């Protein structure tokens, strides 16, 4: 065979090899990943309703020990959680042995210690379910029911990055006051026939207490993460200035993401994709107040972005604050698994799943129907935003495979 013919044959073989690699093998890998995403979605839907039951038949461990063992660098709880109902039941019913003012922050909360030594954060009810918070997207008091709803949305999206939350009714007179510290007790007062408290925080005022219905107060309790996992606080790269007339750079610089990609920990590892996931999560719940975020300490960017403090959500069902999605539409990347999950949840599935997940919570109904409908509507906006990105840059650029080594340069 002549040399020229051999070169042509080798070239043809090389083309065939590349075709096989790119279009067959890679597509098989992608199909396998998509099938696993679909199986994970079906597993999530099957386990969505949580029966709050006290029994842990298969273990001698306490609910607190089980929840602590669940925590790993990339998730707060595992995909399959048969003990979740027992843990949430304990959070909603265990005896309160100490009550104190909340940790640092701008909003009213109380730090409770439950029987067995478990810390939880209690956020009191401030609004009725139908109340609409007007004004800026981050306006108003914290919404306790938003914490409950956000936790279940985290389950539905498959992120598993939000601490466990459940609704709870507490009797301020018989459960809180007898075990309250002097600092917390000094903030109690009576308004009419209702017991109230205003706590200690940046915006806490005696003139703006949270009041029970008589002595019984509705609220949410969030499970404290184990002390062996200390948290590190970070300024969110897409945080707001909260100053009238002063814009953050991302609000006027459309190329801002390029600068973020050159900054640690967003230049490599999963953190930038976590920021994108969080933008989607926050947009769905209407949370425009994530000015900081937490990860585990000394993680070198490998830890998840923990979805803490979601109470500035579900304030106005008519509001779609598009700026929350700025990380998504400025960076134009998103995880394949997140994209798949969002598509599985369209056509009313998300609203139905969220309603089902929250149905057995002690403070059910957790959300009003307008808020459930708003989540479905916002999902369509997220999908449309990703489509704009893929139309401009192509699917291969926008959709990032979770198992790929990440390079954002």
ZAMARGU-4260 file (C-alpha; in steps of 0.2 Angstrom, whole numbers, plus 5000, padded with zeros to 4 digits):
<rodrens>
0) 5000/5000/5000 | 5007/5017/4995 | 5011/5029/5009 | 4998/5041/5003 | 4985/5028/5005
5) 4991/5023/5022 | 4990/5041/5028 | 4972/5043/5021 | 4967/5026/5030 | 4975/5031/5046
10) 4966/5048/5045 | 4949/5039/5042 | 4952/5027/5057 | 4957/5042/5068 | 4940/5051/5063
15) 4931/5035/5067 | 4939/5034/5084 | 4935/5052/5088 | 4917/5050/5082 | 4915/5034/5093
20) 4923/5043/5108 | 4913/5059/5107 | 4897/5053/5100 | 4895/5036/5107 | 4905/5033/5123
25) 4903/5051/5129 | 4884/5050/5126 | 4883/5033/5134 | 4891/5041/5150 | 4879/5056/5149
30) 4864/5044/5147 | 4870/5034/5162 | 4871/5050/5172 | 4854/5056/5166 | 4846/5039/5171
35) 4854/5040/5188 | 4847/5058/5190 | 4830/5051/5185 | 4831/5036/5198 | 4837/5049/5211
40) 4821/5059/5207 | 4810/5045/5209 | 4818/5039/5225 | 4815/5057/5232 | 4797/5058/5227
45) 4794/5041/5235 | 4801/5046/5251 | 4794/5064/5251 | 4780/5062/5264 | 4788/5062/5282
50) 4778/5054/5295 | 4783/5062/5312 | 4784/5046/5323 | 4794/5044/5339 | 4801/5026/5336
55) 4818/5021/5330 | 4816/5003/5329 | 4832/4998/5321 | 4845/5007/5332 | 4849/5011/5350
60) 4856/5028/5345 | 4847/5044/5350 | 4839/5055/5336 | 4852/5068/5339 | 4867/5056/5337
65) 4859/5050/5320 | 4857/5067/5314 | 4875/5072/5319 | 4882/5057/5310 | 4873/5062/5294
70) 4883/5077/5291 | 4898/5076/5279 | 4907/5090/5269 | 4895/5089/5254 | 4878/5086/5263
75) 4869/5089/5279 | 4858/5073/5277 | 4859/5058/5266 | 4848/5054/5251 | 4839/5040/5260
80) 4833/5045/5278 | 4822/5032/5286 | 4825/5040/5303 | 4820/5058/5297 | 4802/5057/5304
85) 4809/5052/5321 | 4822/5066/5322 | 4809/5079/5317 | 4797/5072/5329 | 4810/5074/5343
90) 4813/5092/5337 | 4794/5096/5338 | 4791/5087/5355 | 4806/5085/5366 | 4806/5094/5382
95) 4815/5111/5382 | 4828/5111/5396 | 4835/5128/5393 | 4830/5144/5383 | 4842/5159/5379
100) 4843/5173/5367 | 4848/5169/5349 | 4865/5170/5342 | 4871/5185/5333 | 4860/5192/5319
105) 4847/5205/5314 | 4831/5195/5318 | 4822/5189/5333 | 4826/5171/5338 | 4829/5160/5353
110) 4842/5147/5356 | 4834/5131/5364 | 4842/5116/5371 | 4831/5100/5370 | 4831/5085/5381
115) 4847/5075/5377 | 4857/5091/5375 | 4852/5096/5357 | 4853/5114/5352 | 4839/5121/5340
120) 4835/5138/5334 | 4817/5144/5337 | 4810/5157/5326 | 4793/5164/5331 | 4778/5167/5320
125) 4776/5185/5315 | 4763/5185/5301 | 4748/5175/5296 | 4749/5164/5281 | 4740/5176/5269
130) 4750/5191/5274 | 4759/5199/5260 | 4776/5208/5264 | 4777/5224/5253 | 4792/5234/5249
135) 4810/5229/5245 | 4812/5210/5242 | 4821/5208/5258 | 4809/5218/5269 | 4799/5213/5284
140) 4802/5201/5299 | 4809/5183/5297 | 4795/5171/5292 | 4796/5155/5302 | 4786/5145/5290
145) 4798/5150/5276 | 4811/5140/5285 | 4800/5125/5285 | 4796/5126/5267 | 4814/5130/5262
150) 4820/5114/5270 | 4808/5104/5261 | 4812/5112/5244 | 4830/5108/5248 | 4825/5090/5249
155) 4815/5091/5233 | 4829/5099/5223 | 4841/5085/5229 | 4854/5098/5236 | 4853/5091/5254
160) 4862/5107/5261 | 4849/5114/5273 | 4849/5110/5291 | 4833/5101/5297 | 4818/5112/5301
165) 4801/5107/5308 | 4786/5118/5314 | 4783/5118/5333 | 4770/5125/5345 | 4778/5130/5362
170) 4769/5137/5378 | 4779/5152/5383 | 4773/5152/5401 | 4776/5133/5405 | 4789/5128/5393
175) 4800/5143/5390 | 4800/5155/5405 | 4804/5142/5419 | 4820/5137/5409 | 4824/5154/5402
180) 4840/5164/5405 | 4839/5181/5414 | 4844/5189/5397 | 4829/5181/5388 | 4817/5182/5403
185) 4820/5201/5404 | 4813/5203/5386 | 4796/5195/5391 | 4780/5206/5392 | 4761/5205/5391
190) 4751/5213/5377 | 4733/5211/5381 | 4730/5193/5385 | 4745/5187/5375 | 4763/5183/5381
195) 4776/5191/5371 | 4795/5193/5370 | 4807/5203/5360 | 4824/5195/5363 | 4841/5202/5359
200) 4846/5206/5341 | 4851/5220/5330 | 4833/5225/5325 | 4825/5218/5341 | 4814/5232/5350
205) 4803/5231/5365 | 4790/5240/5354 | 4790/5226/5341 | 4789/5210/5351 | 4783/5193/5344
210) 4767/5188/5353 | 4759/5171/5357 | 4741/5167/5355 | 4738/5168/5374 | 4753/5158/5380
215) 4755/5146/5364 | 4767/5152/5351 | 4769/5145/5334 | 4786/5144/5327 | 4800/5134/5318
220) 4815/5125/5325 | 4831/5122/5315 | 4843/5109/5321 | 4860/5115/5326 | 4874/5108/5316
225) 4886/5097/5326 | 4900/5107/5335 | 4913/5096/5327 | 4909/5105/5310 | 4913/5123/5314
230) 4906/5136/5301 | 4916/5149/5291 | 4906/5164/5286 | 4909/5171/5268 | 4903/5187/5260
235) 4892/5182/5245 | 4900/5188/5229 | 4883/5194/5223 | 4878/5202/5239 | 4868/5218/5240
240) 4874/5235/5247 | 4858/5238/5256 | 4862/5257/5253 | 4850/5267/5243 | 4858/5274/5227
245) 4873/5263/5229 | 4874/5248/5218 | 4885/5233/5220 | 4897/5229/5205 | 4887/5214/5199
250) 4872/5226/5197 | 4880/5236/5184 | 4895/5225/5177 | 4888/5211/5166 | 4906/5204/5165
255) 4907/5203/5184 | 4907/5184/5184 | 4923/5184/5174 | 4931/5193/5189 | 4923/5181/5201
260) 4930/5166/5192 | 4948/5172/5195 | 4945/5173/5214 | 4947/5159/5226 | 4937/5149/5230
265) 4927/5152/5214 | 4942/5148/5202 | 4941/5130/5205 | 4931/5116/5214 | 4912/5116/5217
270) 4909/5133/5225 | 4904/5143/5210 | 4892/5129/5205 | 4885/5129/5223 | 4883/5148/5221
275) 4872/5145/5205 | 4862/5131/5214 | 4859/5143/5228 | 4853/5157/5216 | 4840/5145/5209
280) 4835/5140/5227 | 4834/5158/5233 | 4824/5163/5217 | 4811/5149/5219 | 4808/5154/5238
285) 4810/5173/5234 | 4825/5176/5246 | 4834/5191/5241 | 4844/5193/5257 | 4858/5181/5256
290) 4872/5194/5259 | 4883/5181/5267 | 4884/5162/5267 | 4892/5148/5277 | 4903/5133/5273
295) 4913/5122/5285 | 4930/5129/5291 | 4946/5125/5283 | 4938/5117/5268 | 4949/5125/5254
300) 4933/5128/5244 | 4928/5109/5244 | 4913/5111/5257 | 4896/5114/5252 | 4888/5131/5253
305) 4876/5128/5268 | 4858/5134/5265 | 4856/5143/5282 | 4844/5157/5287 | 4831/5155/5274
310) 4817/5165/5283 | 4817/5181/5272 | 4807/5170/5260 | 4789/5168/5254 | 4785/5186/5258
315) 4776/5191/5242 | 4770/5178/5230 | 4767/5191/5216 | 4785/5197/5216 | 4798/5189/5205
320) 4815/5197/5209 | 4825/5193/5194 | 4841/5200/5201 | 4842/5184/5213 | 4847/5174/5197
325) 4861/5186/5193 | 4875/5172/5196 | 4865/5161/5184 | 4863/5173/5170 | 4880/5181/5172
330) 4890/5165/5173 | 4878/5155/5162 | 4883/5138/5169 | 4873/5126/5179 | 4875/5108/5185
335) 4868/5095/5174 | 4860/5086/5189 | 4852/5103/5194 | 4846/5106/5176 | 4838/5088/5176
340) 4830/5090/5192 | 4822/5107/5188 | 4815/5099/5172 | 4808/5084/5181 | 4798/5097/5192
345) 4790/5107/5179 | 4771/5106/5174 | 4765/5107/5192 | 4776/5094/5199 | 4786/5106/5210
350) 4770/5113/5218 | 4763/5096/5221 | 4779/5089/5228 | 4781/5104/5240 | 4763/5103/5246
355) 4765/5084/5249 | 4782/5086/5258 | 4775/5099/5271 | 4758/5091/5273 | 4762/5082/5290
360) 4772/5096/5298 | 4764/5101/5315 | 4761/5119/5308 | 4753/5113/5292 | 4747/5121/5280
365) 4764/5129/5279 | 4762/5140/5264 | 4746/5148/5256 | 4741/5143/5239 | 4747/5159/5231
370) 4765/5155/5237 | 4764/5137/5231 | 4758/5143/5214 | 4772/5156/5214 | 4786/5143/5216
375) 4779/5134/5200 | 4779/5151/5190 | 4797/5155/5196 | 4803/5138/5190 | 4797/5143/5173
380) 4808/5158/5174 | 4823/5148/5179 | 4821/5136/5165 | 4819/5151/5153 | 4835/5159/5159
385) 4845/5143/5157 | 4838/5142/5139 | 4844/5159/5135 | 4861/5154/5140 | 4861/5138/5130
390) 4855/5147/5115 | 4869/5159/5117 | 4883/5148/5122 | 4878/5130/5118 | 4873/5116/5129
395) 4890/5109/5131 | 4896/5125/5139 | 4882/5129/5150 | 4878/5112/5157 | 4892/5106/5168
400) 4893/5088/5173 | 4895/5086/5192 | 4909/5073/5190 | 4919/5084/5179 | 4935/5092/5186
405) 4929/5110/5187 | 4939/5124/5178 | 4930/5141/5177 | 4944/5149/5167
</rodrens>
